[in-house]
Amino acid sequence: MSTPEKTANEKPVREIVLKFSCEDQPGIVANVAALFAAQGFNIRESHQFEDVESRRFFMRTVLDATDQSLTLAEVQAAFIPVARRYNMDWQLVDADSRLKVLVAVSQWGHCLHNLLNAWKQGTLPVDIVGVVSNHQVMQELVEWYQLPFHHLPITPDTKAQQEGEMLALMESSGAECLVLARYMQILSNQLCRQLAGRAINIHHSFLPGFKGARPYHQAFERGVKLIGATAHYVTADLDEGPIIEQAVERVTHVNTPGELTEIGRDIESVVLNRALRWHAEHRVLLNGNKTVVFSR
């Protein structure tokens, strides 16, 4: 008779990641360190930050298990009294577990190409479980990577149904994060609330100045000297969620609208990759409408 396979929480952990935020007060780091030392963990990496304006303390710590006998559930249970003592918003995870991601895309594939290539090369620490799109333009690419492609067309009349199908795909695939890789549809307020802290979007940094179609042509007409991209968590406030990462590059009067577009798309791809990586590595902590990112 075979023994049942253990779930992730039942297996002994080798390495864990703890991140939390709470009101700043004496003894937080000492008590956290003492708890894990008593459990046989060794601190391998630790970052702290105090927001002096809000008096809120943020911390991310990577710990190695010296005896590797405790399960994740046991470690989490032992941490609960400390978390309650300081009223923490916290997360404690197995560092070996990989974030499952569903990617949404429309007709521009630059960000999707970058994510799929990094995932295939093993340099992006996630498991992409599928791609959903309201068009079929990217189907061949996705299937070349041997991933499920889900065509979910959308109209104003079918928006609620289409979003329900997207949520069902996330549930059936085990996806913990939705990445909008130039998905050119506005998510409903209800879906934004359901995916709070679990959906990441990318857009050019000309907003709100150059809205609508052909933003790079609008920027060309205004003679911009910097172009960039912003990756942020999705909220009901369109393109105004907590920012995870941004980047810019200088351009000059000699750049054509087409060149500006290509430069912008390259930046978008890099910025989205970084944002997803940091989210997957549990390096991002929410701080109201902002984020604290312990990138390294």
C-alpha positions in Angstrom: 0.0 0.0 0.0 1.5 3.3 -1.0 1.7 6.2 1.4 -0.2 9.4 0.5 1.9 12.2 -1.0 2.6 14.9 1.5 1.3 18.4 0.9 3.7 21.4 0.8 2.8 22.3 4.4 3.5 18.7 5.6 7.0 18.5 4.2 10.0 19.6 6.2 11.2 23.0 5.1 14.8 23.7 4.0 14.6 27.4 3.7 11.8 29.9 4.5 11.0 33.5 3.7 9.3 35.7 6.3 8.0 39.2 5.4 5.9 41.4 7.7 5.0 45.0 8.5 3.7 46.4 11.8 3.8 49.5 14.0 7.4 50.2 14.9 8.2 49.5 18.5 11.1 48.1 20.6 12.0 44.4 20.5 10.5 43.4 17.2 13.7 42.1 15.6 15.0 40.6 18.8 11.8 38.6 19.4 11.6 37.4 15.8 15.3 36.3 15.8 14.9 34.6 19.2 11.9 32.6 18.0 13.6 31.2 15.0 16.9 30.6 16.8 15.0 28.5 19.2 13.5 26.5 16.3 17.0 25.8 14.8 16.9 28.4 12.0 19.9 30.5 10.9 19.4 33.9 9.4 20.9 34.0 5.9 19.6 37.3 4.7 17.6 40.1 6.3 16.4 43.6 5.4 14.5 46.1 7.5 13.0 49.5 6.9 11.2 52.0 9.0 8.8 54.5 7.4 9.4 57.5 9.7 6.3 59.3 8.6 3.9 56.4 9.4 6.0 54.9 12.1 5.6 51.5 10.4 8.3 48.8 10.3 9.0 46.5 7.4 11.1 43.4 7.4 12.0 40.5 5.0 14.2 37.6 6.3 15.5 34.4 4.7 16.2 31.6 7.1 17.9 28.2 6.7 16.7 25.2 8.7 19.6 23.5 10.5 17.8 20.3 11.2 15.2 20.3 8.5 12.6 18.5 10.6 9.9 21.2 10.9 7.1 21.6 8.5 5.9 24.9 7.2 2.6 24.6 9.1 4.6 24.0 12.3 6.8 27.1 11.7 3.8 29.2 10.9 1.9 28.1 14.0 4.9 28.9 16.2 5.1 32.4 14.7 1.5 33.3 15.3 1.9 34.5 18.9 4.7 36.9 17.9 2.6 38.2 14.9 -0.3 38.8 17.2 1.8 40.5 19.8 2.9 43.1 17.3 -0.3 43.1 15.2 1.7 42.2 12.1 0.6 41.9 8.5 2.8 38.9 7.7 3.5 36.0 5.3 5.8 33.0 5.9 6.5 30.7 3.0 8.6 27.9 1.8 11.4 29.4 -0.3 11.4 26.4 -2.5 7.8 26.8 -3.6 7.3 28.6 -6.9 4.6 31.1 -7.6 2.0 29.9 -10.1 1.2 32.6 -12.7 -1.5 33.1 -15.3 -0.6 35.7 -17.9 -3.1 37.8 -19.8 -2.2 39.5 -23.1 -4.0 41.1 -26.0 -2.2 41.8 -29.4 1.2 43.1 -28.4 3.5 40.3 -27.4 6.8 42.0 -26.3 6.2 41.6 -22.6 4.8 38.0 -23.1 7.9 37.1 -25.2 10.2 38.3 -22.4 8.3 36.4 -19.6 8.0 33.2 -21.5 11.7 33.2 -22.5 12.9 34.0 -19.0 10.5 31.3 -17.6 11.8 28.7 -20.2 15.4 29.5 -19.5 14.8 29.1 -15.7 15.8 32.7 -14.9 12.3 33.7 -13.7 11.4 31.9 -10.5 7.7 31.2 -11.3 5.6 28.5 -12.9 3.6 30.0 -15.8 0.4 27.8 -15.9 -1.2 29.3 -19.0 -1.9 32.4 -21.1 -5.3 34.0 -21.5 -6.2 36.4 -24.3 -9.1 38.2 -25.8 -7.5 37.7 -29.2 -5.8 34.7 -30.9 -2.7 36.5 -32.1 -0.4 35.0 -29.5 -1.8 31.4 -29.6 1.0 30.0 -31.8 3.7 31.5 -29.7 2.2 30.2 -26.5 1.6 26.7 -27.8 5.3 26.7 -29.1 6.2 27.0 -25.4 3.8 24.1 -24.8 1.6 26.1 -22.5 -2.2 26.1 -22.5 -3.7 29.0 -24.4 -7.2 30.2 -23.5 -9.0 32.4 -25.9 -11.6 34.4 -24.0 -13.1 37.1 -26.3 -14.8 40.0 -24.6 -17.6 42.5 -25.4 -19.3 45.0 -23.2 -22.1 42.6 -22.8 -19.9 39.6 -21.9 -17.4 41.3 -19.6 -18.7 39.8 -16.4 -18.9 36.3 -17.9 -15.4 36.6 -19.4 -13.9 37.7 -16.1 -15.7 34.9 -14.3 -14.0 32.4 -16.8 -10.6 34.0 -16.1 -11.1 33.6 -12.3 -12.2 30.0 -12.9 -9.0 29.4 -14.9 -6.9 30.8 -12.0 -8.7 28.5 -9.6 -8.4 25.4 -11.7 -4.8 25.9 -12.5 -3.8 27.0 -9.0 -2.6 30.3 -10.3 -1.8 32.7 -7.4 -1.0 35.8 -9.5 -2.4 37.3 -12.7 0.1 39.2 -14.8 -1.3 41.7 -17.3 1.3 41.6 -20.1 -0.2 44.4 -22.2 -3.7 43.1 -21.7 -5.7 46.0 -23.1 -8.9 45.5 -21.2 -9.9 47.4 -18.0 -10.6 44.9 -15.2 -13.9 45.5 -13.3 -13.8 46.9 -9.8 -15.1 43.6 -8.5 -12.3 41.7 -10.1 -9.7 44.2 -8.9 -10.9 43.7 -5.3 -10.8 39.9 -5.7 -7.3 40.0 -7.0 -5.9 42.7 -4.6 -2.2 42.3 -4.2 -2.3 39.3 -6.7 -2.5 41.1 -10.1 0.4 43.1 -11.7 0.0 45.5 -14.6 2.5 47.2 -16.9 2.1 50.5 -18.8 4.1 53.2 -20.4 5.0 56.1 -18.1 3.4 58.8 -20.2 0.2 58.5 -18.2 -1.7 60.6 -17.4 -0.2 63.1 -19.9 -0.7 61.1 -23.1 -3.8 59.0 -22.9 -5.5 56.9 -25.4 -4.2 55.6 -28.7 -0.7 56.1 -30.1 0.9 57.5 -26.9 4.4 57.4 -28.4 3.3 59.5 -31.4 1.8 61.9 -28.9 5.1 62.0 -27.0 7.0 62.5 -30.3 4.8 65.5 -31.1 5.7 67.0 -27.6 9.4 66.3 -28.0 9.8 64.2 -24.9 13.3 63.5 -23.6 12.6 60.6 -21.3 10.4 57.6 -21.9 9.7 54.8 -19.4 7.4 52.1 -18.0 5.7 51.4 -14.7 4.7 48.1 -13.2 2.2 48.2 -10.4 -0.4 46.2 -8.5 -3.9 46.4 -10.1 -6.5 48.4 -8.2 -9.9 49.9 -9.1 -8.1 53.2 -9.7 -7.0 52.7 -13.2 -3.2 52.7 -13.6 -2.8 54.1 -10.1 -2.1 51.0 -8.0 1.0 50.7 -5.7 4.1 50.9 -7.9 6.5 48.0 -7.8 9.1 49.1 -10.4 9.8 51.8 -12.9 12.6 52.6 -15.4 13.3 55.3 -17.9 15.7 55.9 -20.9 16.8 59.1 -22.5 15.7 59.8 -26.1 16.4 62.8 -28.4 14.9 64.7 -31.2 16.4 62.3 -33.8 14.2 59.3 -32.6 11.2 58.6 -34.8 7.8 57.6 -33.3 8.6 54.0 -34.3 11.9 54.1 -32.5 10.3 55.6 -29.4 7.8 52.7 -29.5 10.5 50.1 -29.7 12.5 51.6 -26.9 9.4 51.9 -24.8 8.4 48.3 -25.4 11.9 47.1 -24.4 11.6 49.0 -21.1 8.1 47.7 -20.5 9.4 44.1 -20.9 12.3 44.6 -18.5 10.2 46.4 -15.8 7.4 43.8 -15.8 10.0 41.0 -15.5 11.6 42.6 -12.5 8.3 43.4 -10.8 7.1 39.8 -11.2 10.4 38.4 -10.0 10.4 40.6 -6.9 6.8 39.7 -6.2 7.5 35.9 -6.6 10.5 36.2 -4.3 8.3 37.9 -1.6 10.4 41.1 -1.8 7.4 43.5 -2.1 5.5 44.8 0.9 2.5 47.1 0.7 2.7 50.4 2.5 -0.6 52.0 2.0 -0.7 53.3 -1.6 3.1 52.7 -1.9 5.4 49.6 -1.7 8.5 48.7 0.1 10.7 46.6 -2.2 13.7 44.8 -0.8 15.2 44.2 -4.2 18.6 43.1 -2.9 
